[in-house]
Structure formats: structure tokens, C-alpha cells
Amino acid sequence: MNNLPAHPSSFKDPAGFIFIAEGIYYRQVNQAGSKDYSLLVSSGLYEKLISKNRLIRHTEIDTIKSDASQWFKTLQPEQLPFISYPYEWSFDQLKDAALLTLNIQKEALNYGMILKDATPFNIQWLNSKAIFIDTLSFEKHKEGEPWVAYKQFCECFLAPLLLMHYRGNELNKLLVSFPNGIPLPIVSSLLPFKTRFNLNLYLHIHLQAKMQKKGADDKQQNKRHLSTTQLINIIESLRHLIKKLSASGAKTTWNNYYDETILSNDYLMHKQELVKNFLMPLTFSTLTDLGANKGEFSLLLKEKVTKIIAADFDAACINELYLHTKAQKINNIFPLVIDLANPSPAIGWANAERNSFWDRINTDVILALALVHHLAISFNISFAMMAERFSQKTKYLLIEFVPKGDPKVQQLLSHRKDVFENYDQTTFENSFLVYFEILNKETIQTTNRILYLMKRK
Amino acid sequence: MKMMLLYVDPGSTSYLLQVIIAAIVGVAVYFKTIWWRIKSFFYKGDKKETSTEDNTDE
């Protein structure tokens, strides 16, 4: 196979690129990247990183080439179950990705190599852990040279983490607008004044921002020398700073949804029983849990499927779910911070570098529990719109109808005018019957909420 | 932000900064090491972890 086009996100590095052949992702190493790739393998760094599960494993394949004129090698990396982006990660996901990058950088220096870029887009999730996926990010380190990706690391990892820590977990969404890094003068002005008194933070953010603003031109550049120990000190200083950061705020509106609400324990238990009873007879392998909260139902169903995408707009809930999946080594749940009323768009050059959220979703089952009233009443999204969207993405739909009399709906309506005349069970059923057939439905105990199992027509 | 910035080589600022940071952090590490030595002299039985090796991703 020859002349397969490069993946639209893989055009920046002359050392090689990603391409897809028959649904499988490959990485071509170009002649331009041959020396560094060979050094990665011959130095033992590749083996070292693989043994620590820090870098994606690959096998060399000689039969498939994309661009034969530049070809040196084709790598077939371990295939990833799902691709997600840093603006969809919770605080601790981004933090772990940052620490992984620093650990890899430090390890690389021990082997005479260095990371030539430091972007969170080089990190993905495999077996509930962050893993570095860009095998061609490593280059030979010339003794005395600085870290060329230092600024990028500060703008892409450190900046969003600090903003999330000091100003709010939702600020990871700034990476949608600034996927190549948040400009440090902006970051510096957004951080609280007190952060100027933290030495590491002052040096990496405020001083750097000041120097960028001034446009300091280093005339002495050729005479300067940075030893490997000095570079490691810089990495340690970054790590020290990042390790101390935590997600901002303790409790949010939803992260105690099932703990403390007026919704009783009987409701939750009966709902869990119904979800199991409805889904267990079916055969399916992938599930998307929309409005997953802390993942109660994803966790309930994890044994039955190969892959679960658990999405919620509450960053604190998703953070808790991530920490849980990481601690319990639950390999098949992918927690994502997604606002369904405004999910991640397609971004980058030609809007093709990073796919939109829905472009990446094609699932056997969609779980939409305690969700429709939020979409309908907070965002004016009609049942017909929901039915159409879900029918394009799933075969089965497990959906909970929350009637207008429900205390949660009343709570949503208390601050706004009720313009939802068509918010009723008949409209709900008729809207979904256009695309789905109803296989099962049952009222959940102690409430008037109804759980439906539907199958696409 | 000034548009001027786009024409300044971003590498040279970052190079100078890394030299400055390395110098300051180097001094901090130097004093920390002395502090650890003093501490370990007085608390010989205390085997407190002084290594900064991180295992969070292992």
C-alpha cells in the first residue's frame, strides 16, 4: 500500500506523520527523522519508557508505506480505544498528563535525548492512565542547549493548570481557543496577585510573560550554556509547582446529586435495578453515558462492555470519576468533561485537526439518565432535537423521562418563565417514536420518572 | 498583546529565561541540600523521603 494521505492533524513534524490504512493507525518515520528514531531505540530509552508504561508500544511494519519517497520505517502503534483532547479533561487528567511529560523529559535526558515538543495533544488514555503517543517527539540532546519546548510546556500545561487551580476548573476550555498554548501575558494578568510571591510560579509565568512583552532579545545566546543538571533542575522546579496544585472548589451543584438530593435511596436502587434488567439481555460492546455525573451507572455496567465514554459538563464530577477509575484500574471507562449544549467543536487547520465530540461518538448504547430536563429547560433543546441527534449515534437508547411535576424540574423552572407547554410525556414519546421503537418502559419507584429502553428503527 | 511579538524569535527569550531560572533554582537546590544535611544530622533515625522522583504515572 502506497500514497495514503497523512492524518489531517499530522503535518507539523518533518520527522514523520500518522496515516490510516484499513481503519488502522500507522506512523511513518521519514528519512528526516531516521537518526533520532534510531537513537530512541538503540539508546534503550524506548524500552525504558515502554517498561514503565509511559510511551505507546509499537511494532515496525515494512509492508505498508504512505509516502515512499521519504520513507524510513512504518510503525504500527498499539491502537487507542478513544481519542480525547485536553479541553475535555478534568483537572487531575491534565495534571497527570503534565507530570507524565516531565517524567519522560527527565528520563530522555538520562539517555542523551530531549522532547522537542510538549503539548497535551501528545497524550492519550490507555488502561485508565495517561500515555505518551508521539514516538517522534524525541531528538538527540546537544549538551549545553536549552529545552526548546519549555515555553510550549508552560503555555499548554502549566498555564491551564494554574488557571483551573486559582480561578476555576472550567478554564480548561480556554484550550479550545488556544490549542497551541495560552499566551502567558494573558495568563499572568488572569492569575491572582499573590501568585507573584511564589518563586517557581513567578519565574515560569510572570517573569516569562514580562520578558515576552518586552521582547527581550538575547544577544549572548551563542555563548550561553545550560548543563543537563541545570535542565533537570528546571524540570524539577516545574514538577514541584505542578504537584502542589489541586482542582479548585470542593463541591459543585451536581457532584452530590445522588448523595444528598431529595431523590431517595429507593429511587436510586430501583433505577439501578431497572437499568440492569433492561440492558442485560441485549448484546452490545460500547456505551456512551451522557450526563454521567460521577459515573454511577457507567461503573454499574463496566463489566458488560469493552468501552464506556462517560461525559458530564461538571468538571468536579468527572475529576472524581477519573481519580476513581485510576485508583481502581478500571480500564474501559473514559471520563470526559463535555457540555452537551455546546460540545467540543472541530478545530485547527481546515477544522480537521481535532474532531468534534459527536464525530468521535458512534456507540451501541446511549445512556441519558436524569438528563432530558436539563437540556430541555436550561437550554431549550426540544425532545425532537434530542431524538434526532441520539438516533444518529446509537442503536439502543436508555433514557429517563423526568415529568414537569418533578421537584428537580420545578427547581429549574423556579428561576425562569415556563415556556415549555410541550414538555410532557406524550410529546416526549411521540418525538422519540419518529426514530426509535420503545422496547420497554417502567416508572421508577418513589418518583413519577419513567425509564425507557428504545431501539433505533 | 503587541503584534510586534510575532516577529520576535520566541526561542531567544525562552533561552535567556531558562538560564536565569536554572541559576535561581540552582541556588535554591544548593540551600535545600544543605538544609537536608543539617536536618539529617539532628534526626539520624528519620528516613524522610528527600528524593523528588515522581511515581504518579507508574
Interface residues (C-beta under 8 A of the other chain):
Chain A: K52 N53 R54 D96 L99 L100 L102 N103 K129 A130 P146 W147 V148 Y150 K151 P183 P185 I186 L199 N200 L203 H204 L207 Q208 M211 Q212 K213 G215 A216 D217 D218 Q220 Q221 R224 L226 Q230 L231 N233 I234 E236 S237 R239 H240 K243
Chain B: M1 K2 M4 L5 V8 D9 P10 G11 S12 T13 S14 Y15 L16 L17 Q18 V19 I20 I21 A22 I24 V25 G26 A28 V29 T52 D54 T56 D57 E58
